[in-house]
Amino acid sequence: MTRVFSGIKPTGHLTLGNYLGAMRRWAQVDQHQSDALFCVVDLHALTVDHDPARVFRLSRQTATLLLASGLDPELCTVFVQSHVDEHARLSYLLECVATDGEMRRMIQYKEKAPRERERGGSVRLSLLTYPVLMAADILAYGTDEVPVGEDQTQHVELTRDLAVRFNQRYGHTFVVPRATPPKVAARIMNLQDPTSKMGKSDDSGPGIVYLLDEPDVVRKKIMRAVTDSGSDVVYDPEGRPGVANLLEILAACQDVTPQELSGAYDTYGALKKDTAEAVVEVLRPLQERHRALCADPGHVDGVLRTGAERARGMARPRVDAAYRAIGLPPAL
């Protein structure tokens, strides 16, 4: 069976973009058709200045929302990255295979490092090297497929390069994975800036629909979404990014393509109203399950404990093999 791995970083409250772009597919498709692992990648939240208490709180909330989205621990493995030491163990070995040039060419480093400097802070070394940790996350499990949005495909390409290089130098150890982007709503954009992704780390609250937003808050945000000049409701991501974003969201909620909805509305207001109601209905069962899980924290603890044990059992033999292959003696 195909093995799938994907992770989500607890750097902010999860958004509609996280759900429509990734989590829903994990629950509806990946956990049923593959041997799937889904991970709260909390170590990745440490690459920039952070509040430890907030990372702790968001890690728990993220894990709970993954379960609320429909992930079933009987069908897949749900765990927290820092609970499985093999991620950090393998990351260092891969740093010994990666190059400085590869790290500095990564798009997210190019974007985030200047922002950190502008804020008057120093750039942490982990911000440069975290793509190697991401590669370790994937390679430790013999992953075949990594379901990612378009902004993460570069990281999967790096993972492939490191796997091939390690295998060529030290003997075949790793499966070379491939990226599998979702077909619809791969990248939901900010409602107030439809040229930017709806990111959970963004501070622009009015442009972001959070998974735990109340229905009236969801409606208000979508009804105030930025549209475009003109009045035709057509799907044109380049010329009409605001309208295109609303069509993407509505299409994802209704499991159709945005092209099918293009031209179906006479006014922006009608499109916004239908989009708002569709989002409220999509989020309703998730929010109900989240409330139930929060009322039973012991269940979430048990799922994460079992998931970490299962993940550790999958990863350790391969990571131990990598240590032997690269020339390190076994622990006595």
Rosetta blueprint (number, residue, H / E / L):
1 M L
2 T L
3 R E
4 V E
5 F E
6 S E
7 G E
8 I E
9 K L
10 P L
11 T L
12 G L
13 H L
14 L L
15 T E
16 L H
17 G H
18 N H
19 Y H
20 L H
21 G H
22 A H
23 M H
24 R H
25 R H
26 W H
27 A H
28 Q H
29 V H
30 D H
31 Q H
32 H H
33 Q H
34 S L
35 D E
36 A E
37 L E
38 F E
39 C E
40 V E
41 V L
42 D H
43 L H
44 H H
45 A H
46 L H
47 T L
48 V L
49 D L
50 H L
51 D L
52 P H
53 A H
54 R H
55 V H
56 F H
57 R H
58 L H
59 S H
60 R H
61 Q H
62 T H
63 A H
64 T H
65 L H
66 L H
67 L H
68 A H
69 S L
70 G L
71 L L
72 D L
73 P L
74 E L
75 L L
76 C L
77 T E
78 V E
79 F E
80 V E
81 Q H
82 S H
83 H H
84 V L
85 D L
86 E H
87 H H
88 A H
89 R H
90 L H
91 S H
92 Y H
93 L H
94 L H
95 E H
96 C L
97 V L
98 A L
99 T L
100 D H
101 G H
102 E H
103 M H
104 R H
105 R L
106 M L
107 I H
108 Q H
109 Y H
110 K H
111 E H
112 K H
113 A H
114 P H
115 R H
116 E H
117 R H
118 E H
119 R L
120 G L
121 G L
122 S L
123 V L
124 R L
125 L H
126 S H
127 L H
128 L H
129 T H
130 Y H
131 P H
132 V H
133 L H
134 M H
135 A H
136 A H
137 D H
138 I H
139 L H
140 A L
141 Y L
142 G L
143 T L
144 D L
145 E E
146 V E
147 P L
148 V L
149 G L
150 E H
151 D H
152 Q H
153 T H
154 Q H
155 H H
156 V H
157 E H
158 L H
159 T H
160 R H
161 D H
162 L H
163 A H
164 V H
165 R H
166 F H
167 N H
168 Q H
169 R H
170 Y H
171 G L
172 H L
173 T L
174 F L
175 V L
176 V L
177 P L
178 R E
179 A E
180 T L
181 P L
182 P L
183 K L
184 V L
185 A L
186 A L
187 R L
188 I L
189 M E
190 N L
191 L L
192 Q L
193 D L
194 P L
195 T L
196 S L
197 K E
198 M L
199 G L
200 K L
201 S L
202 D L
203 D L
204 S L
205 G H
206 P H
207 G H
208 I L
209 V L
210 Y E
211 L L
212 L L
213 D L
214 E L
215 P H
216 D H
217 V H
218 V H
219 R H
220 K H
221 K H
222 I H
223 M H
224 R L
225 A L
226 V L
227 T L
228 D L
229 S L
230 G L
231 S L
232 D L
233 V L
234 V L
235 Y L
236 D L
237 P L
238 E L
239 G L
240 R L
241 P H
242 G H
243 V H
244 A H
245 N H
246 L H
247 L H
248 E H
249 I H
250 L H
251 A H
252 A H
253 C H
254 Q H
255 D L
256 V L
257 T L
258 P H
259 Q H
260 E H
261 L H
262 S L
263 G L
264 A L
265 Y L
266 D L
267 T L
268 Y H
269 G H
270 A H
271 L H
272 K H
273 K H
274 D H
275 T H
276 A H
277 E H
278 A H
279 V H
280 V H
281 E H
282 V H
283 L H
284 R H
285 P H
286 L H
287 Q H
288 E H
289 R H
290 H H
291 R H
292 A H
293 L H
294 C H
295 A L
296 D L
297 P H
298 G H
299 H H
300 V H
301 D H
302 G H
303 V H
304 L H
305 R H
306 T H
307 G H
308 A H
309 E H
310 R H
311 A H
312 R H
313 G H
314 M H
315 A H
316 R H
317 P H
318 R H
319 V H
320 D H
321 A H
322 A H
323 Y H
324 R H
325 A H
326 I H
327 G L
328 L L
329 P L
330 P L
331 A L
332 L L
